[in-house]
Amino acid sequence: EELNAETDRAVGIVGATMLESQLEALLSHHMSHLDVDTKNKLFNAYGPLSSFSAKIKIAYAFKLCSKAIYKDLDI
């Protein structure tokens, strides 16, 4: 519903942001053994998992998503 009233450009941007947020939540869940500070360092602006691309790659590397989903997200 939220995306129905948006322009094509907005749907792309908002949709990608929503996917990235869900992917970060998935990765964070699988890092539950880490303290909050360590997680923040991984996901912050200069951390190795700060980009959507890095999150996609690491999720696939750890088998948290299928190859088909990996390819779709990478596109």
Backbone hydrogen bonds in HBPLUS format (Angstrom, degrees):
<---DONOR---> <-ACCEPTOR-->    atom                        ^
c    i                          cat <-CA-CA->   ^        H-A-AA   ^      H-
h    n   atom  resd res      DA  || num        DHA   H-A  angle D-A-AA Bond
n    s   type  num  typ     dist DA aas  dist angle  dist       angle   num
A0004-ASN N   A0001-GLU O   3.21 MM   3  5.27 139.6  2.39 100.1 111.1     1
A0006-GLU N   A0003-LEU O   3.13 MM   3  5.32 163.0  2.16 112.4 117.4     2
A0011-VAL N   A0007-THR O   2.90 MM   4  6.16 157.8  1.95 155.3 161.8     3
A0012-GLY N   A0008-ASP O   3.06 MM   4  6.34 156.9  2.12 147.7 153.1     4
A0013-ILE N   A0009-ARG O   3.05 MM   4  6.35 161.5  2.08 152.1 156.7     5
A0014-VAL N   A0010-ALA O   2.75 MM   4  5.79 170.7  1.76 158.4 161.0     6
A0015-GLY N   A0011-VAL O   2.78 MM   4  5.49 152.3  1.85 137.2 146.8     7
A0016-ALA N   A0012-GLY O   3.06 MM   4  6.00 159.0  2.10 136.6 142.4     8
A0017-THR N   A0013-ILE O   3.01 MM   4  6.18 154.7  2.07 144.8 152.2     9
A0018-MET N   A0014-VAL O   2.88 MM   4  6.13 153.7  1.95 149.3 156.4    10
A0019-LEU N   A0015-GLY O   2.96 MM   4  6.23 158.7  2.01 149.4 155.1    11
A0020-GLU N   A0016-ALA O   2.87 MM   4  6.07 161.5  1.90 149.4 154.6    12
A0021-SER N   A0017-THR O   2.97 MM   4  6.11 156.1  2.03 144.6 151.0    13
A0022-GLN N   A0018-MET O   3.03 MM   4  6.28 158.0  2.08 147.9 153.3    14
A0023-LEU N   A0019-LEU O   2.88 MM   4  6.09 155.9  1.94 150.8 158.0    15
A0024-GLU N   A0020-GLU O   2.88 MM   4  6.09 155.5  1.94 148.5 154.9    16
A0025-ALA N   A0021-SER O   3.00 MM   4  6.25 153.1  2.07 143.2 150.7    17
A0026-LEU N   A0022-GLN O   2.94 MM   4  6.21 153.5  2.01 145.3 152.5    18
A0027-LEU N   A0023-LEU O   2.95 MM   4  6.22 166.3  1.97 152.4 155.5    19
A0028-SER N   A0024-GLU O   2.82 MM   4  5.92 163.9  1.84 150.2 155.6    20
A0029-HIS N   A0025-ALA O   2.90 MM   4  6.01 152.9  1.98 143.5 150.7    21
A0030-HIS N   A0026-LEU O   3.18 MM   4  6.48 150.0  2.27 144.3 151.6    22
A0030-HIS N   A0027-LEU O   3.09 MM   3  5.17 118.8  2.48  96.3 111.0    23
A0031-MET N   A0028-SER O   2.97 MM   3  4.95 152.6  2.05 100.8 109.0    24
A0032-SER N   A0029-HIS O   3.32 MM   3  5.29 139.2  2.50 114.2 110.4    25
A0034-LEU N   A0031-MET O   2.88 MM   3  5.66 168.6  1.89 127.5 131.5    26
A0039-LYS N   A0035-ASP O   3.12 MM   4  6.46 162.2  2.16 154.8 160.1    27
A0040-ASN N   A0036-VAL O   2.86 MM   4  6.08 162.3  1.89 153.6 158.7    28
A0041-LYS N   A0037-ASP O   3.02 MM   4  6.28 151.8  2.10 144.2 151.4    29
A0042-LEU N   A0038-THR O   3.12 MM   4  6.44 141.5  2.28 142.9 153.0    30
A0042-LEU N   A0039-LYS O   3.03 MM   3  5.12 125.3  2.34  97.9 112.3    31
A0043-PHE N   A0039-LYS O   3.05 MM   4  6.34 154.2  2.12 155.4 162.0    32
A0044-ASN N   A0040-ASN O   2.79 MM   4  5.58 130.1  2.04 150.2 159.9    33
A0049-LEU N   A0042-LEU O   2.86 MM   7  5.46 152.4  1.94 158.5 159.2    34
A0047-GLY N   A0044-ASN O   2.99 MM   3  5.10 159.5  2.04 111.2 117.9    35
A0050-SER N   A0047-GLY O   3.22 MM   3  5.28 147.4  2.33 120.2 115.6    36
A0055-LYS N   A0051-SER O   3.13 MM   4  6.42 157.7  2.18 147.4 153.4    37
A0056-ILE N   A0052-PHE O   2.95 MM   4  6.23 156.7  2.01 153.3 159.7    38
A0057-LYS N   A0053-SER O   3.03 MM   4  6.27 167.4  2.05 152.4 155.1    39
A0058-ILE N   A0054-ALA O   2.97 MM   4  6.13 165.4  1.99 152.4 156.1    40
A0059-ALA N   A0055-LYS O   2.99 MM   4  6.03 155.3  2.06 144.5 151.5    41
A0060-TYR N   A0056-ILE O   3.07 MM   4  6.31 156.2  2.13 149.3 155.5    42
A0061-ALA N   A0057-LYS O   2.87 MM   4  6.06 158.9  1.91 147.0 153.8    43
A0062-PHE N   A0058-ILE O   2.99 MM   4  6.11 147.9  2.10 144.4 151.0    44
A0064-LEU N   A0059-ALA O   2.73 MM   5  4.99 164.1  1.76 167.5 162.0    45
A0063-LYS N   A0060-TYR O   2.98 MM   3  4.91 160.5  2.02 109.7 111.8    46
A0070-TYR N   A0066-SER O   2.89 MM   4  6.10 159.5  1.94 147.8 154.4    47
A0071-LYS N   A0067-LYS O   2.92 MM   4  6.14 161.0  1.95 149.1 153.2    48
A0072-ASP N   A0068-ALA O   2.97 MM   4  6.23 160.3  2.01 146.8 152.5    49
A0073-LEU N   A0069-ILE O   2.84 MM   4  6.02 167.9  1.86 158.1 160.9    50
A0074-ASP N   A0070-TYR O   2.88 MM   4  6.01 153.0  1.96 147.3 155.5    51
A0075-ILE N   A0071-LYS O   3.06 MM   4  6.28 142.3  2.20 144.0 152.7    52
